[in-house]
Amino acid sequence: MQMAITFMAVVAGMVFSLAVALLVEEIIFGQVFRLLFASGRRAAGGLTSGKLSPQVVAVKVGRER
């Protein structure tokens, strides 16, 4: 039982440490969360405004031999 309590205390301490580190990073630089959310949009197809834009695609008609 004591092993489980020790494990929970260690995990809670690590989570708290990460939360404080992210908060300090956000206060100092102010770009951590902006970068996280922007990278998700770029990975989804390069959408920056959230709207789809039409694209021109060249299509070859006919059969090739």
Order of alpha helices (4+ residues) and beta strands (2+ residues): alpha-alpha
